[in-house]
Amino acid sequence: MAERDSGWISGGVVDAEDARLATGLLAAPASGPLASRTGIRPTAGHPGRVEATATASKDVTVRPFQAVIQGTRGSSAGAYLVTLDATKTVDVLGAAPADASQPRHDLLVARQFDPQYADSRTGMVVERITGAPSVSPLDPAVSGDYLPLARIRVRAGATTVVAGDITDLRRYTSALGGVMLARDAGDRPVDAYMGFYIHRLDTNRLEVFDGAQWRYPLADDTGWQTLTPATDWAAAGGASAEESAFRVRRIGSVVYFRAAAARQRAAATGASVVCTVPAGFRPAWGYWWVTATRFGIQRSQPQFFEMGVRPDGTVVVAPDSANAPVAVDETLYLSASWPID
């Protein structure tokens, strides 16, 4: 029948599948309403990490961990909650020496065995799956229910395993509703629900699934970045260098720019590049504003100029006529903001 026995009900007959379904519903979901995400429970100390031995040898070690392994051999198989409670040493090259001329890929996995699904033994075992030597080796196939831990590239003729031979394949899970660790974009949950949060380890940023795509829930703030003035321009000085420095900052998709720009050596006629903002701060198309001078009419010079930012990142100032150059020692107060999308 469709209704399963509830976990730990008085007087009920709760079999192993019922128990796994009851406990698995507390873990982060995977594809389908009854599935949990296979992965390691994150803790301090790099749980489940596969490492070369301190002195290079034929073995590797696996750090202790707890994990969820989703059953795949039945529609209601449920999730196994597994534990490796001490560091385990796994033989890589003793029982299966390296090929003399071709490399191979071995996998280290945590595999769950269950006689209910015709396995000859029961329990979780951390083990090596040996690949086939080849010029372009592939990962070996793994049957049953398992959690990948690492790939070991066995070099041709190798007698030891070193750190560079090991590729980390661990994936993480979390409690239902918790923030889950993801190694990169490819490690995001395939069937995330709206409001699912992950923390990307490669970018160190939080992402949330909005029902259609992954996005950043908080505005990314670059802080103020100092720019280098273009030729014949300099920071004008003043009460402090902070007030006059050429600076740019992005908060989310909006860029903020400020500078007190002093003209040097020769007057600027026509459009003059003041500085260039880097990639990531540049608009999709140009924007223009009006900016004021410090001295202007006090010296019988123009009081206002045009200021613009181009898609190539150049910040420019331009007079409103050819007869109104930016004079030497004149200061322009530049301040603007623009979207980058």
Summary of the structure (lengths in Angstrom):
residues: 341
radius of gyration: 31.0
end to end distance: 53.5
largest distance: 97.7
contacts: 1021
relative contact order: 0.10
helix: 8%
strand: 38%
